[in-house]
Amino acid sequence: MTGWLRRLFHKRVTEERLDAELRFHLEQRVKDFIASGLSPAEARRRANLRFGGLEQVKENCREARFEHYIQDLLHDIQYAFRSLYKDRRFAFVAVLALALGIGATTVTFSVLYNVVVDPFPYRDFQHAVVVDLHDLAAPPHDIARYHYTIPEFLAIRDQNRVFDDIVGNYQLNVLYRDGKGTRRFLGGYVTTNGFSFLGVPPLLGRYFAPGDGKPGTPYVFMMNYRLWQTEFQGNPKIMGQTFILNGKPRTLIGIMPQRFNGYGSSLWLPLDLGLGAEGTVFPVKDPDVIWVCARLRKGVSLQAAAADVDAILHRLAQANPGELYPQRFKIVVRTLLDFVVGDFKETLYALLAAVSMLLLIACGNVANLLLARASVREREIAVRASLGASRGRLIRQLLGESVLLAGAACFAGCLLAYFGLKGLVAIIPRGPIPEETVIGLNPAVLLFALGTAVLTTLICGLAPALHAVRRNLSLRMFGSGKGTAGGFHHGNLRSGLVIAEVALSIVLLTGAGLMMRGFFALTHVELGFDPARTLYARVTRAADFYDNAAPSELEVPGKKALFFEQVRKRVQALPGVLTAAISLDFPPLGGAGSEITVSGKPSQQWESMVDLCSETYFQTLGLRLLRGRLLSESDIDSARHVAVVNQAFVRTYFGSEDPLSQKIKFNVFDQLPETPHGAYFEVVGVITDFKNRGLVAPVRPEAFLPHSITGFDDRMIMATTAVEPKSLLPSVQREVWAVDSNAAVTHSGSIKDFLAEEAYIQPRFSLITISAFAGMGLALVLIGIFSVMAYHVALRTQEIGLRMALGAQHGSVVAMVLWQGLRLICLGILIGVLVTAGLVHFLAGQIAGVSVTDPLTFGVVVIVFLGVGLAACLQPARRAARFDPLIALRYE
Amino acid sequence: MEQEKVEVLKGTLDMLILKVVAFGPIHGYAISQRIQQISRDFFQVPEGSLYPGLHRLEDRGWLQAKWQETETGREAKFYTLTRAGRKRLSAEMVNWERLSEAVALILSTAE
């Protein structure tokens, strides 16, 4: 073992010994020949003849030894360094292309891995499932409900044979009163097994124990990390202290760590389902509030679990027919991951597809560059081969360059990935991905990057190396070595690569273009009002009604309405406010729905959205009256049962009938407290349609009723303003507390900001990333076309010189080269457009408001590509035209 | 005529070298002479195969080399068999015997 090391470092000694050994042999032979009677000169001649080439034998001896491999490797690396340095521009472009591909793939894979494959820090989360109830009469993707009543939950918990553990929880608003005023937090009741279910230990204190929440036990609660940090500055001394929550003193027993967002609340209360336990007392009979999360027993499929729960709920439905169950329904069990990530998965898969294309383009580019180089170096390779380099050696030498390139690209790619990921994390929408997700480069991702690099090396390096060596080498040396016209050996392969690159890039660019159009359409939906000048503030008065079992002194509906009216008048009086209104929700995203019954019409499953508002609502949102009248101040004051409906309502339910004076009952009111049960509302007016169910979906029927008919604790104050809405928020808060210090402003801001956060952020994320990929792809293709055309022109120097010597004009030479490039580009565009047209329906879910075969987008992409492609060909073409025929002909 | 001398069969040269070296320390020239002599001038070992072969066998650890003086007082590289080389030789000889038996069997089969 030490032998080869010694020989490696004492190369001179080794060489001398090899020489001495072989010379000894020769001299012995000469001696023997002389002894057999030949003259010294003849003996030497014969001995030499018999020995063959001394250098060849030496080389073979060297190759027989192990250190030879290392020496060759070192040589190859050295040589690769030198030859890449000589051709710096090529090396730079190749490394850049590969690094872009590797970096982009790594970033996308990181996000995908962290969001889809491994998002939660929770125990055994692959087996955590949620339970949906589907109405079989509704479209297949509509979920009728995923909340259950307490009897339903208990039935599922006690009768199922498919779950190991099952957790129930529901959210509620928790009003927290300290000295200054009242604030609202999102709280949740969770069955006491909820925390051991997820398996994340508390940061401080303890979880709920099975006894917590039973009647007669002390009131306790737990808090999440964010609330602890923002409201209590991370002070650990608050552990064990008592807080007034929803009017009851409660002791803080535990704080959860940062990477925990189970049950989506800021603080948690223990839910015991025994008789009379707090948290089970609702003002309504059988409200379906419990969200169910369960762990599948080992080996049970989602379908089997669904069938089991389905049987339980159908038994319940048979025993208690009523509003809770649709005529025909079925249960679907899906994973918690699916529930949380949902549609965002599609966006990520689209990105992965886009980025794979980018990687393919990058590889194609580098392969093309290497092929072009190999063809220019044919002669050099032939010379090496005839000087005794073996094929294996030549392949290794060429491969050495690609390995070096890939190594550099891998390094650059990792850097790019690191910073790219930081950038992406900054723009990624937090909404659709689980909050616990930590997106970072992890070992698996790094391995993926390395795998990509190695694969790229093999694809790009080995193919040209084999290609260069496969043919008869000795023949090449006698050719011009640069390839004469028609002797452009790898023309077809390289043209094919360019065409493929163009086609892939077209797919990317068209996808990005469609997203851009879709996004533009989305942000320019006609809202009917100016979201930048509209302020909203949700105001909550008392405890959430679920938690407020005992009626307090405020429970006269009119009195509550009076509070909101007072707030509205004060907001209206603020300088900078034009009009102010009260509602339950605001367009275009909000709105509650209800089944309706129209007086005198057979009972059908009709539905409408309902908003409860003040008379100023229509003016504030700029809604125009079409027929009848709007709500009046006296309607509000006396809580009259009248309704204004939109056009969609009239179209859907009345057709050509006169909508005025029709009477409608909103069935949802029958199930709620503090609402008029069994009341019919008379239609008094019709207003114009406006977006009320998201920016994309068609307008749904909606009715507007006086807000004073109910005693809800929770209203929206909206105002159109002459100034930036945000600057008014402190004043609004002050006015609210001036009327009642127990009221809290929960969300507030301008509707524009709200839309930017809620409606635009995910499309914008897709748009930005896909556009970035498309831009990179376009740049890569530009480089690809340019380098191929430049090599092409270099190879044809002689031919072009000959043409010019025979009288070809500059213009015709330029046209010839351009035409050659254009042919490739056009073919690529054609294929790309066809492929895109075939693939584009996969994008349909991502893009709204524009047809996926939008001819404008396709047209613009094709034109951009023709322009970019021609620009890439222009420089090589003009260079060709500048050749001096004399020099070109002598060129060699 | 020299032309009629047969080049050593591919793959058997290693075995022949190991066998010759097994008799005791010997240099390259003597190996080629010995093979030629023992085979009664039937085999001729070309230098272009002999020396790479020797270096390969040394690299594998089957031969050991030492610079020593010859009987005429010149320095030459003498090869000796190592333990691994001895094992290798016997393995190759067993293989060869089975091979030649099998070939002989086939050739001696009546039609």
Chai-1 contact restraints between the chains, C-beta under 6 A:
chainA,res_idxA,chainB,res_idxB,connection_type,confidence,min_distance_angstrom,max_distance_angstrom,comment,restraint_id
A,E21,B,K77,contact,1.0,0.0,6.0,A-B,restraint_1
A,F24,B,A76,contact,1.0,0.0,6.0,A-B,restraint_2
A,H25,B,G28,contact,1.0,0.0,6.0,A-B,restraint_3
A,H25,B,Y29,contact,1.0,0.0,6.0,A-B,restraint_4
A,Q28,B,Y29,contact,1.0,0.0,6.0,A-B,restraint_5
A,F51,B,E47,contact,1.0,0.0,6.0,A-B,restraint_6
A,G52,B,G48,contact,1.0,0.0,6.0,A-B,restraint_7
A,V57,B,E47,contact,1.0,0.0,6.0,A-B,restraint_8
A,V57,B,G48,contact,1.0,0.0,6.0,A-B,restraint_9
A,V57,B,Y51,contact,1.0,0.0,6.0,A-B,restraint_10
A,N60,B,P52,contact,1.0,0.0,6.0,A-B,restraint_11
A,C61,B,Y51,contact,1.0,0.0,6.0,A-B,restraint_12
A,C61,B,P52,contact,1.0,0.0,6.0,A-B,restraint_13
A,C61,B,H55,contact,1.0,0.0,6.0,A-B,restraint_14
A,A64,B,P52,contact,1.0,0.0,6.0,A-B,restraint_15
A,A64,B,H55,contact,1.0,0.0,6.0,A-B,restraint_16
A,A64,B,R56,contact,1.0,0.0,6.0,A-B,restraint_17
A,R65,B,H55,contact,1.0,0.0,6.0,A-B,restraint_18
A,R65,B,D59,contact,1.0,0.0,6.0,A-B,restraint_19
A,F66,B,D59,contact,1.0,0.0,6.0,A-B,restraint_20
